[in-house]
């Protein structure tokens, strides 16, 4: 994941596959966003090809922290296979998706 800070907001771009083997690494990459969950955070999924249940768990944790700290979390470009995964798991209803 690539994270940039812009005017006090954060944009994280997910790339490739977040599978079981990558999930631990993904959780470490989420740490800066979790620490700044009181800010506005956008997660760009346009380059994401696959996400496993552990990756979804990481996003859910980020959502929980954002709600608890009064931040804002938005997912963008949730399309194709990723949209199917979010729909099948019910995650589509949990997130603000643009």
C-alpha positions in Angstrom: 0.0 0.0 0.0 1.2 3.5 -0.9 0.1 6.2 1.6 0.4 9.9 1.0 -0.6 12.8 3.2 -2.3 15.8 1.6 -3.6 18.8 3.5 -4.1 16.8 6.7 -5.9 14.0 4.9 -4.5 10.6 4.0 -4.8 8.6 0.8 -3.9 4.9 0.7 -3.7 3.1 -2.6 -4.1 -0.7 -2.4 -2.3 -2.6 -5.1 -2.3 -6.2 -6.3 -3.3 -9.1 -4.1 -4.0 -9.0 -0.4 -4.1 -12.7 0.3 -3.3 -14.7 3.4 0.4 -14.6 2.8 0.3 -10.7 2.5 -2.2 -10.0 5.2 0.4 -9.6 8.0 2.4 -7.2 5.9 -0.9 -5.3 5.1 -1.7 -4.9 8.8 1.7 -3.4 9.3 1.1 -1.0 6.4 -2.2 0.1 8.0 -0.5 1.2 11.2 0.0 4.9 10.1 -3.6 5.1 9.1 -4.8 3.6 12.3 -2.7 6.1 14.2 -4.3 8.9 12.2 -7.9 7.5 12.2 -9.2 10.9 13.5 -8.4 12.4 10.1 -10.0 12.0 6.7 -8.8 8.8 5.0 -9.4 7.6 1.5 -8.6 4.1 0.4 -8.2 3.8 -3.3 -9.0 0.3 -4.5 -8.6 0.9 -8.3 -5.4 -1.2 -8.4 -6.5 -3.9 -6.0 -7.0 -7.3 -7.7 -8.0 -9.4 -4.7 -8.6 -9.1 -1.0 -8.9 -12.1 1.4 -10.9 -12.2 4.7 -7.8 -11.1 6.7 -7.4 -8.1 4.5 -11.1 -7.3 4.9 -10.5 -7.6 8.7 -7.8 -4.9 8.4 -10.2 -2.5 6.6 -12.9 -3.2 9.2 -10.4 -2.4 12.0 -9.6 0.9 10.2 -13.3 1.6 10.0 -13.8 0.9 13.7 -10.9 3.2 14.7 -12.1 5.9 12.4 -15.6 5.8 13.9 -14.1 5.7 17.5 -11.8 8.7 16.8 -14.3 10.8 14.9 -12.5 10.5 11.5 -13.8 9.8 8.1 -13.1 6.8 6.0 -14.0 6.5 2.3 -13.3 3.7 -0.1 -13.0 4.6 -3.8 -13.0 2.6 -7.0 -14.5 -0.6 -5.5 -15.2 -2.2 -8.8 -15.2 -5.6 -10.5 -14.0 -8.5 -8.4 -13.5 -6.4 -5.4 -17.1 -5.1 -5.6 -18.2 -8.8 -5.8 -16.2 -9.6 -2.7 -17.6 -6.6 -0.8 -21.2 -7.5 -1.8 -20.9 -11.2 -0.9 -19.4 -10.4 2.5 -21.8 -7.6 3.3 -18.9 -5.1 3.6 -20.5 -3.0 0.9 -23.1 -1.9 3.5 -20.5 -1.1 6.1 -18.4 1.4 4.3 -18.8 4.8 2.6 -18.0 3.9 -1.0 -17.6 6.4 -3.7 
